[in-house]
Amino acid sequence: MVTVGDDPLLGMVVEGRYKIQSVIGQGSAGTVYKAVQELIGREVAIKVLHDYLVSDDEFIKRFRQEAKASSRLSHPNIITIYDFGVIPQGNRPYIAMDLLLGTPLSDLLAQEERLNVDEAIPIFVQVCSALGEAHRQGVVHRDVKPENIVLVERSGQKLFPIVVDFGIARIVEESDAAKITRTGTVCGSPTYMSPEQCTSSKVDNRSDIYSLGVVIYETLTGDVPFHSEELVRVMAMHLSDPPTPLNQVRPGLRFPDALEEVVYRALAKSPDQRYQTMEDFAEALEASMKEPEKPKVKPSPSPQSSVQDMEPGPLAQDEALHPKRSTSQDTGLPNRPSTRDLASRALEELQHRGPDENQQSGGGDPSPMEQQIAAMRAQMKSDQYDSQRNASLQASSFKKGRSMAGPGKVVPFLIGLASLGVLAYLLTTLGGVDIPAKIEQTVKGNSKTYEDADKLIKEGKLADAVHILEGLELTPQQQDTLDKCYLSMGKWYQKSGELDKAVENLKNVDPDSSSGKEARELLKKLEKEPDSQDKKQRRRRRSR
């Protein structure tokens, strides 16, 4: 609390009831004092309109409107109004309200930068409940922002929110409400204004939903969806620019997809596309935090699964197909079942089936399935000698440390691959198992490609893209792309105040690349930049 020595109201007893003791704070419309209601000894807060605004009839009407609007409301998360009137000295209107001993959300964000989801969502569900009650009473707050959400310790809850300052709330039912706001005048804080407020259009409860969406966005990410040094530019962004999705605001910062969708819908430009009531908004916030029920039916294998990830069928349950360590003295390396072994087991399985199971035709001619079996058996016999010779060459090459990439390896590999394709067809036809997609994945491997990284970059997921690029053999052009990602992440971490991570990413930039010069300049700047500079800038933006 700040004591102002020349303030004429200090020590005054207002209308014989409230003795003013000290100054709590100041806002754009008035000063808030700590006072004592002498008759019962209750400490209260007295909000008095600034004396230089008294001559402005619009501000006086708005101030009285705050008292009338707020006095209607009775809710645990809304500040309690005890009384209102006019101080004879200077004809200055005042409101007597509950004295809150807590921390505005804006101050908490200035200290902590952001809150985790488990802390934030319960707070905003209660704020939705408070604003929902106000809307049912015909009151639209019109100035929802972190400064007007005070967090106190109450009912065993350390972060219990109280919504304050209905100073520019509008009584929807009053016919003369439009007269209070002059044409072309906007009410609210530009950073948290709804698009309809920015154009001085008619507002309703859905405007508060938009503003609360901005507050939730800032609380979760540490930054507002739209900011600029020019307030007019901020208002223009509310009207036209889409917000960056929550999961793309910061590298490594992830939220449930359902929560991202809830906030994105609250920030819709058109009121008709937002949630229509605070109750709906609160339910959506709560539902977004619930874990989805696990499906009772076993999900189908993912595209990245290998053949080994599939549920074992009749062949896979045979121990003869399981990988075993070789006892051969020639290679000393572990062996896996070869394509030929798998094909042999498939043939044996087919031979033990009856004519109906093999789809044998009624005549004496072999069925297409039998023709495939015969062709596969002939191919295996013709390949037997080459395969044995190749195994000897491989063992000899390993002993001498030579490469195995000669022609003797390529031909058997291609033949084996063809056999694997035939096996896939047979198993698919007979067993009803979707093998081809699995075999294709096994042949190609599960590694990510540059195209995967490029797609992530376009989606703004730089950290995931860098993780892929760092594991690839890159061309000079692709390496330049990686350096640009390092530079962008370094800039972001610098803006977020995480200077260690910023330096780490900037040092990864190749000094000779197109991004090298800028990275070196930023590194020099970071050596002189204080850690709190960015936080001070964010506090200045909020205060504006």
C-alpha positions as CSV (number, residue, x, y, z in Angstrom):
1,M,0.0,0.0,0.0
2,V,1.2,3.5,-0.9
3,T,0.5,6.5,1.3
4,V,0.1,9.7,-0.6
5,G,0.8,12.6,1.7
6,D,-1.1,15.3,-0.2
7,D,-4.2,13.3,-1.0
8,P,-7.0,15.2,0.6
9,L,-9.1,12.1,1.0
10,L,-6.7,10.4,3.4
11,G,-8.1,10.4,6.9
12,M,-11.6,11.5,5.7
13,V,-14.7,9.8,6.9
14,V,-16.9,9.4,3.9
15,E,-20.6,10.1,4.6
16,G,-19.9,9.4,8.3
17,R,-19.4,5.7,7.6
18,Y,-16.0,4.9,6.0
19,K,-12.7,6.3,7.2
20,I,-10.1,6.3,4.5
21,Q,-6.7,5.1,5.6
22,S,-4.3,4.5,2.7
23,V,-4.1,4.1,-1.1
24,I,-4.2,0.6,-2.5
25,G,-3.8,1.3,-6.2
26,Q,-4.9,3.4,-9.2
27,G,-6.7,2.6,-12.4
28,S,-7.7,4.4,-15.5
29,A,-11.0,5.6,-14.0
30,G,-10.3,5.9,-10.2
31,T,-8.2,5.3,-7.1
32,V,-8.8,2.5,-4.7
33,Y,-8.4,3.2,-1.0
34,K,-8.3,1.0,2.1
35,A,-10.9,2.1,4.6
36,V,-12.7,1.0,7.7
37,Q,-16.5,0.9,8.2
38,E,-16.4,2.6,11.6
39,L,-19.8,1.3,12.9
40,I,-18.8,-2.4,12.7
41,G,-15.0,-2.2,12.2
42,R,-15.0,-3.9,8.9
43,E,-12.1,-3.2,6.5
44,V,-13.3,-2.4,3.0
45,A,-12.0,-1.0,-0.3
46,I,-13.3,2.4,-1.5
47,K,-13.1,3.2,-5.2
48,V,-13.3,6.9,-5.9
49,L,-13.5,8.4,-9.4
50,H,-10.5,10.6,-10.4
51,D,-11.2,14.2,-9.8
52,Y,-10.1,15.2,-13.3
53,L,-12.9,13.1,-14.7
54,V,-15.7,14.5,-12.6
55,S,-16.6,17.0,-15.2
56,D,-17.0,14.3,-17.8
57,D,-20.7,13.2,-17.6
58,E,-19.9,10.0,-19.6
59,F,-17.4,8.8,-17.0
60,I,-19.7,9.7,-14.1
61,K,-22.5,7.7,-15.7
62,R,-20.2,4.8,-16.4
63,F,-18.9,4.8,-12.8
64,R,-22.5,4.8,-11.4
65,Q,-23.3,2.0,-13.8
66,E,-20.5,-0.1,-12.3
67,A,-22.1,0.2,-8.9
68,K,-25.6,-0.6,-10.1
69,A,-24.4,-3.5,-12.2
70,S,-22.1,-5.0,-9.6
71,S,-24.6,-4.6,-6.7
72,R,-27.0,-7.0,-8.6
73,L,-24.5,-9.8,-8.5
74,S,-24.1,-12.4,-5.8
75,H,-21.5,-15.1,-6.5
76,P,-18.5,-16.5,-4.6
77,N,-16.2,-15.6,-7.5
78,I,-17.5,-12.0,-7.9
79,I,-16.4,-9.1,-5.6
80,T,-19.1,-8.0,-3.1
81,I,-20.4,-4.4,-3.3
82,Y,-21.5,-3.0,0.0
83,D,-22.5,0.6,-0.8
84,F,-22.1,3.4,-3.3
85,G,-22.7,7.2,-3.2
86,V,-21.1,10.6,-3.7
87,I,-18.4,12.3,-1.7
88,P,-19.7,15.9,-1.0
89,Q,-16.1,17.3,-1.3
90,G,-15.6,17.5,-5.0
91,N,-18.9,15.7,-5.9
92,R,-16.9,12.5,-6.5
93,P,-18.8,9.2,-6.8
94,Y,-17.5,6.2,-4.8
95,I,-18.1,2.5,-4.3
96,A,-17.5,0.5,-1.1
97,M,-16.6,-3.1,-1.8
98,D,-14.9,-6.1,-0.3
99,L,-11.2,-5.7,0.5
100,L,-9.4,-8.5,-1.3
101,L,-6.0,-9.6,0.1
102,G,-4.7,-11.4,-3.0
103,T,-2.7,-11.2,-6.2
104,P,-4.0,-10.1,-9.5
105,L,-3.4,-12.8,-12.2
106,S,-1.4,-10.2,-14.2
107,D,1.1,-9.9,-11.3
108,L,1.3,-13.7,-11.0
109,L,2.0,-14.0,-14.7
110,A,4.7,-11.4,-14.5
111,Q,6.4,-13.5,-11.9
112,E,5.8,-17.0,-13.2
113,E,5.4,-16.2,-16.9
114,R,2.8,-18.8,-17.3
115,L,0.8,-21.4,-15.3
116,N,0.6,-25.1,-16.0
117,V,-2.7,-26.6,-17.2
118,D,-3.6,-28.3,-13.9
119,E,-3.4,-24.9,-12.1
120,A,-5.0,-22.8,-14.8
121,I,-8.1,-24.7,-15.9
122,P,-9.7,-24.9,-12.5
123,I,-9.2,-21.1,-12.2
124,F,-10.9,-20.4,-15.5
125,V,-13.8,-22.8,-14.9
126,Q,-14.6,-20.7,-11.8
127,V,-14.2,-17.5,-13.8
128,C,-16.7,-18.9,-16.4
129,S,-19.1,-19.6,-13.5
130,A,-18.8,-16.0,-12.2
131,L,-19.2,-14.4,-15.7
132,G,-22.1,-16.7,-16.4
133,E,-24.0,-15.5,-13.4
134,A,-23.3,-11.9,-14.5
135,H,-24.7,-12.7,-18.0
136,R,-27.8,-14.2,-16.5
137,Q,-28.4,-10.9,-14.6
138,G,-28.0,-9.0,-17.9
139,V,-24.5,-7.7,-17.1
140,V,-21.6,-7.9,-19.7
141,H,-18.2,-7.2,-18.1
142,R,-16.5,-5.9,-21.3
143,D,-13.1,-5.6,-19.6
144,V,-12.0,-9.2,-18.9
145,K,-8.3,-9.2,-18.4
146,P,-5.7,-10.6,-16.0
147,E,-5.7,-7.4,-13.9
148,N,-9.4,-7.9,-13.2
149,I,-9.0,-11.5,-11.9
150,V,-7.7,-11.4,-8.3
151,L,-6.4,-14.7,-6.8
152,V,-7.0,-15.1,-3.1
153,E,-6.7,-18.0,-0.6
154,R,-10.2,-19.1,0.3
155,S,-12.1,-22.3,1.0
156,G,-8.9,-24.3,1.1
157,Q,-7.9,-23.2,-2.4
158,K,-4.7,-21.2,-2.8
159,L,-5.7,-19.8,-6.2
160,F,-9.3,-18.8,-5.7
161,P,-10.3,-16.3,-8.5
162,I,-12.4,-13.2,-7.8
163,V,-13.7,-11.2,-10.8
164,V,-13.5,-7.5,-10.1
165,D,-14.0,-4.1,-11.8
166,F,-17.3,-4.1,-13.7
167,G,-16.4,-0.4,-14.4
168,I,-17.4,-0.5,-18.0
169,A,-20.0,-3.2,-17.8
170,R,-23.2,-2.6,-19.8
171,I,-26.7,-3.3,-18.6
172,V,-28.1,-5.1,-21.6
173,E,-31.7,-4.5,-20.6
174,E,-31.2,-0.7,-20.2
175,S,-32.5,1.2,-23.1
176,D,-30.2,4.2,-22.6
177,A,-27.0,2.0,-22.5
178,A,-26.1,3.1,-26.0
179,K,-26.1,6.8,-24.9
180,I,-23.3,6.1,-22.4
181,T,-20.7,5.1,-25.0
182,R,-20.2,7.7,-27.7
183,T,-20.2,6.7,-31.3
184,G,-16.7,5.7,-32.4
185,T,-15.6,5.1,-28.8
186,V,-14.3,1.7,-27.7
187,C,-14.3,0.4,-24.2
188,G,-11.9,-2.1,-22.8
189,S,-8.2,-3.0,-23.0
190,P,-7.1,-3.5,-26.7
191,T,-5.0,-6.6,-26.0
192,Y,-8.1,-8.4,-24.7
193,M,-10.9,-6.8,-26.8
194,S,-13.3,-8.8,-28.9
195,P,-13.5,-8.0,-32.6
196,E,-16.9,-6.4,-32.1
197,Q,-15.5,-4.2,-29.3
198,C,-12.8,-3.0,-31.7
199,T,-15.4,-1.8,-34.1
200,S,-17.7,-0.3,-31.5
201,S,-20.4,-2.8,-32.5
202,K,-23.1,-4.2,-30.3
203,V,-21.6,-6.6,-27.7
204,D,-23.2,-9.3,-25.7
205,N,-22.0,-12.1,-23.4
206,R,-20.0,-13.7,-26.3
207,S,-17.6,-10.8,-26.2
208,D,-16.6,-11.8,-22.7
209,I,-16.0,-15.3,-24.0
210,Y,-13.5,-14.0,-26.5
211,S,-11.7,-11.8,-24.0
212,L,-11.5,-14.8,-21.5
213,G,-10.1,-16.9,-24.4
214,V,-7.3,-14.4,-24.8
215,V,-6.6,-14.5,-21.0
216,I,-6.5,-18.3,-21.1
217,Y,-4.2,-18.2,-24.1
218,E,-1.8,-15.9,-22.3
219,T,-1.9,-17.8,-19.0
220,L,-1.0,-21.1,-20.7
221,T,1.7,-19.9,-23.1
222,G,3.1,-16.8,-21.5
223,D,2.2,-14.6,-24.4
224,V,-1.0,-13.1,-25.9
225,P,-2.2,-14.1,-29.3
226,F,-1.9,-10.6,-30.7
227,H,0.6,-8.0,-29.7
228,S,2.2,-4.9,-31.3
229,E,3.7,-1.6,-30.1
230,E,0.8,0.1,-31.9
231,L,-2.5,-0.4,-30.2
232,V,-4.4,0.3,-33.4
233,R,-2.5,-2.6,-35.0
234,V,-3.5,-4.9,-32.2
235,M,-7.1,-4.1,-32.8
236,A,-6.7,-4.7,-36.5
237,M,-5.2,-8.1,-35.7
238,H,-8.2,-9.0,-33.6
239,L,-10.4,-8.4,-36.6
240,S,-8.4,-10.2,-39.3
241,D,-5.5,-12.4,-38.0
242,P,-5.9,-16.0,-36.9
243,P,-4.2,-16.8,-33.6
244,T,-1.3,-19.2,-33.6
245,P,-2.5,-22.6,-32.2
246,L,-1.4,-23.3,-28.7
247,N,0.8,-26.2,-29.6
248,Q,2.8,-24.0,-32.1
249,V,3.5,-21.0,-29.8
250,R,6.6,-22.4,-28.2
251,P,9.0,-25.3,-29.1
252,G,8.5,-28.2,-26.8
253,L,5.3,-26.7,-25.2
254,R,2.5,-29.1,-25.7
255,F,-1.2,-29.1,-24.7
256,P,-4.0,-31.6,-25.2
257,D,-5.4,-31.3,-28.7
258,A,-8.9,-30.9,-27.2
259,L,-7.8,-27.9,-25.1
260,E,-6.2,-26.3,-28.2
261,E,-9.5,-26.6,-30.1
262,V,-11.5,-25.2,-27.1
263,V,-9.3,-22.0,-26.9
264,Y,-9.3,-21.7,-30.7
265,R,-13.1,-21.8,-30.8
266,A,-13.3,-19.2,-28.1
267,L,-11.2,-16.9,-30.2
268,A,-13.4,-17.1,-33.3
269,K,-13.8,-13.8,-35.1
270,S,-17.6,-14.2,-35.4
271,P,-19.6,-14.4,-32.2
272,D,-21.8,-17.1,-33.8
273,Q,-18.8,-19.4,-34.1
274,R,-17.8,-19.1,-30.4
275,Y,-19.3,-20.9,-27.5
276,Q,-22.7,-19.3,-26.9
277,T,-22.7,-19.4,-23.1
278,M,-20.1,-19.4,-20.3
279,E,-21.6,-22.7,-19.1
280,D,-20.8,-24.3,-22.5
281,F,-17.3,-22.8,-22.4
282,A,-16.7,-24.2,-18.9
283,E,-17.9,-27.7,-19.8
284,A,-15.6,-27.7,-22.8
285,L,-12.6,-26.7,-20.7
286,E,-13.3,-29.4,-18.2
287,A,-13.9,-32.1,-20.8
288,S,-10.7,-31.2,-22.7
289,M,-8.7,-32.2,-19.6
290,K,-10.2,-35.7,-19.3
291,E,-8.3,-38.6,-20.7
292,P,-10.1,-40.3,-23.5
293,E,-11.5,-43.8,-22.6
294,K,-9.3,-46.6,-23.8
295,P,-10.9,-48.5,-26.6
296,K,-12.1,-52.0,-25.7
297,V,-11.3,-53.4,-29.1
298,K,-7.6,-53.8,-29.8
299,P,-6.6,-51.1,-32.2
300,S,-5.2,-52.0,-35.6
301,P,-1.4,-51.9,-36.0
302,S,0.0,-48.5,-36.7
303,P,1.6,-47.7,-40.1
304,Q,5.0,-47.7,-38.4
305,S,4.6,-51.1,-36.9
306,S,6.8,-53.9,-38.2
307,V,5.8,-57.5,-39.0
308,Q,6.9,-58.5,-35.5
309,D,4.5,-56.0,-33.9
310,M,1.4,-57.9,-35.4
311,E,-0.7,-60.3,-33.4
312,P,0.9,-63.7,-34.0
313,G,-0.9,-66.0,-36.3
314,P,-0.5,-69.8,-36.8
315,L,2.9,-69.5,-38.5
316,A,4.3,-66.9,-36.0
317,Q,3.4,-69.1,-33.1
318,D,5.7,-71.8,-34.4
319,E,9.0,-71.7,-32.5
320,A,10.9,-72.7,-35.7
321,L,10.2,-69.1,-37.0
322,H,11.5,-67.3,-34.0
323,P,15.0,-65.6,-34.3
324,K,17.8,-67.7,-32.8
325,R,21.5,-67.2,-32.4
326,S,23.6,-69.0,-34.9
327,T,26.0,-71.8,-33.8
328,S,27.9,-71.5,-37.0
329,Q,31.7,-71.0,-36.6
330,D,31.9,-69.3,-40.0
331,T,30.2,-66.0,-39.1
332,G,29.7,-65.8,-35.4
333,L,26.7,-63.5,-36.0
334,P,23.1,-64.0,-34.9
335,N,20.8,-65.3,-37.7
336,R,17.2,-64.4,-38.3
337,P,14.8,-66.7,-40.3
338,S,15.6,-66.2,-44.0
339,T,13.0,-65.5,-46.6
340,R,13.5,-69.0,-47.8
341,D,12.7,-70.4,-44.3
342,L,9.5,-68.4,-44.1
343,A,8.5,-69.5,-47.6
344,S,9.2,-73.2,-46.7
345,R,7.0,-72.9,-43.7
346,A,4.3,-71.4,-45.8
347,L,4.5,-74.2,-48.3
348,E,4.3,-76.8,-45.5
349,E,1.3,-75.0,-44.1
350,L,-0.4,-75.1,-47.5
351,Q,0.4,-78.7,-48.1
352,H,-1.3,-79.7,-44.9
353,R,-4.5,-78.0,-45.9
354,G,-7.3,-79.8,-47.6
355,P,-8.4,-79.2,-51.2
356,D,-11.2,-76.9,-50.1
357,E,-8.9,-74.8,-48.0
358,N,-6.5,-74.4,-50.9
359,Q,-9.4,-73.4,-53.2
360,Q,-8.7,-76.4,-55.5
361,S,-10.9,-76.5,-58.6
362,G,-13.2,-79.3,-59.2
363,G,-11.3,-80.5,-62.3
364,G,-7.9,-82.2,-62.6
365,D,-6.0,-79.0,-63.6
366,P,-4.0,-77.3,-60.8
367,S,-5.6,-74.3,-59.3
368,P,-3.8,-70.8,-59.5
369,M,-2.8,-71.3,-55.9
370,E,-1.1,-74.7,-56.7
371,Q,0.6,-73.1,-59.7
372,Q,2.1,-70.4,-57.4
373,I,3.3,-73.1,-55.0
374,A,5.0,-75.1,-57.7
375,A,6.7,-72.0,-59.1
376,M,7.8,-71.0,-55.7
377,R,9.3,-74.5,-55.0
378,A,11.1,-74.5,-58.3
379,Q,12.6,-71.0,-57.6
380,M,13.8,-72.1,-54.2
381,K,15.6,-75.2,-55.6
382,S,17.3,-73.2,-58.3
383,D,18.5,-70.7,-55.8
384,Q,19.8,-73.1,-53.3
385,Y,23.3,-73.4,-54.6
386,D,23.8,-69.6,-55.1
387,S,22.5,-69.0,-51.6
388,Q,25.0,-71.5,-50.0
389,R,27.8,-70.0,-52.0
390,N,26.9,-66.4,-50.9
391,A,26.8,-67.5,-47.2
392,S,30.4,-68.7,-47.5
393,L,31.5,-65.5,-49.1
394,Q,29.8,-63.4,-46.4
395,A,31.5,-65.4,-43.6
396,S,34.9,-65.0,-45.3
397,S,34.4,-61.3,-45.9
398,F,33.5,-60.6,-42.3
399,K,36.7,-62.4,-41.1
400,K,38.8,-60.3,-43.5
401,G,37.0,-57.0,-42.7
402,R,36.0,-56.5,-46.4
403,S,32.7,-54.9,-47.6
404,M,29.7,-57.1,-48.3
405,A,28.2,-54.9,-51.0
406,G,29.4,-56.9,-54.0
407,P,27.3,-58.5,-56.8
408,G,27.2,-61.8,-55.0
409,K,24.9,-60.2,-52.4
410,V,22.6,-58.2,-54.6
411,V,21.2,-61.1,-56.7
412,P,20.2,-63.4,-53.8
413,F,18.7,-60.3,-52.0
414,L,16.5,-59.5,-55.0
415,I,15.4,-63.1,-55.3
416,G,14.7,-63.2,-51.6
417,L,12.7,-60.0,-51.8
418,A,10.6,-61.5,-54.6
419,S,9.9,-64.6,-52.5
420,L,8.9,-62.4,-49.6
421,G,6.3,-60.7,-52.0
422,V,4.9,-64.1,-53.0
423,L,4.7,-65.1,-49.3
424,A,2.8,-61.9,-48.5
425,Y,0.3,-62.7,-51.2
426,L,-0.2,-66.2,-50.0
427,L,-0.7,-65.2,-46.4
428,T,-3.0,-62.4,-47.4
429,T,-5.1,-64.7,-49.6
430,L,-5.4,-67.6,-47.1
431,G,-5.2,-65.9,-43.7
432,G,-7.0,-62.6,-44.2
433,V,-4.1,-60.8,-42.6
434,D,-3.0,-57.4,-44.0
435,I,0.6,-58.4,-44.5
436,P,1.6,-56.3,-47.6
437,A,1.5,-53.0,-45.9
438,K,3.6,-54.4,-43.0
439,I,6.2,-55.9,-45.3
440,E,6.5,-52.6,-47.2
441,Q,7.1,-50.8,-43.9
442,T,9.7,-53.4,-42.9
443,V,11.6,-53.1,-46.2
444,K,11.5,-49.3,-46.2
445,G,12.3,-49.0,-42.5
446,N,10.7,-46.7,-40.0
447,S,13.2,-43.8,-40.4
448,K,11.9,-40.3,-41.0
449,T,12.8,-38.4,-44.2
450,Y,13.7,-34.8,-45.0
451,E,10.1,-34.4,-46.4
452,D,8.7,-35.3,-43.0
453,A,10.9,-32.6,-41.4
454,D,9.9,-30.1,-44.1
455,K,6.3,-30.7,-43.4
456,L,6.8,-30.1,-39.7
457,I,8.6,-26.9,-40.4
458,K,5.7,-25.6,-42.4
459,E,3.4,-26.5,-39.5
460,G,5.7,-24.5,-37.1
461,K,6.9,-27.5,-35.2
462,L,10.6,-26.6,-35.4
463,A,11.8,-28.7,-32.5
464,D,10.4,-31.9,-34.0
465,A,11.8,-31.0,-37.4
466,V,15.3,-30.4,-35.9
467,H,15.1,-33.8,-34.2
468,I,14.6,-35.5,-37.6
469,L,17.1,-33.4,-39.5
470,E,19.9,-34.1,-36.9
471,G,19.6,-37.8,-37.7
472,L,19.8,-37.5,-41.5
473,E,22.7,-37.1,-44.0
474,L,21.9,-33.6,-45.4
475,T,22.8,-31.9,-48.6
476,P,24.3,-28.4,-48.3
477,Q,20.8,-26.9,-49.0
478,Q,19.2,-29.1,-46.4
479,Q,21.9,-28.2,-43.9
480,D,21.1,-24.6,-44.5
481,T,17.5,-25.3,-43.6
482,L,18.6,-26.9,-40.4
483,D,20.7,-23.8,-39.6
484,K,17.7,-21.6,-40.2
485,C,15.7,-23.7,-37.7
486,Y,18.4,-23.3,-35.1
487,L,18.4,-19.6,-35.6
488,S,14.5,-19.3,-35.4
489,M,14.5,-21.4,-32.2
490,G,17.3,-19.3,-30.8
491,K,15.3,-16.1,-31.4
492,W,12.2,-17.7,-29.8
493,Y,14.0,-18.7,-26.7
494,Q,15.6,-15.3,-26.5
495,K,12.1,-13.7,-26.7
496,S,10.8,-16.1,-24.0
497,G,13.7,-15.3,-21.6
498,E,15.2,-18.8,-21.8
499,L,18.7,-17.5,-22.6
500,D,20.6,-20.7,-22.0
501,K,18.5,-22.5,-24.6
502,A,18.8,-19.6,-27.0
503,V,22.6,-19.7,-26.8
504,E,22.6,-23.4,-27.2
505,N,20.6,-23.2,-30.5
506,L,22.5,-20.3,-31.8
507,K,25.8,-22.0,-31.3
508,N,24.6,-24.9,-33.4
509,V,24.3,-22.6,-36.5
510,D,27.2,-23.1,-39.0
511,P,29.2,-19.8,-38.9
512,D,29.6,-20.1,-42.7
513,S,25.9,-20.6,-43.5
514,S,23.5,-17.9,-44.6
515,S,22.3,-17.7,-41.0
516,G,25.7,-17.6,-39.5
517,K,26.2,-13.9,-39.4
518,E,22.9,-13.2,-37.7
519,A,23.5,-16.0,-35.2
520,R,26.8,-14.5,-34.2
521,E,25.3,-11.1,-33.7
522,L,22.6,-12.5,-31.5
523,L,25.1,-14.4,-29.4
524,K,27.0,-11.2,-28.8
525,K,23.8,-9.4,-27.8
526,L,22.8,-12.2,-25.4
527,E,26.1,-11.8,-23.5
528,K,24.9,-8.3,-22.6
529,E,21.2,-8.8,-22.3
530,P,19.8,-9.1,-18.7
531,D,17.6,-12.2,-18.0
532,S,14.6,-10.1,-17.0
533,Q,14.5,-7.8,-20.0
534,D,11.9,-9.7,-21.9
535,K,9.6,-10.2,-18.8
536,K,9.7,-6.4,-18.3
537,Q,8.6,-5.9,-21.9
538,R,5.7,-8.3,-21.5
539,R,4.6,-6.5,-18.3
540,R,4.7,-3.2,-20.2
541,R,2.5,-4.7,-22.9
542,R,0.0,-5.9,-20.3
543,S,-0.1,-2.5,-18.6
544,R,-0.9,-0.9,-21.9
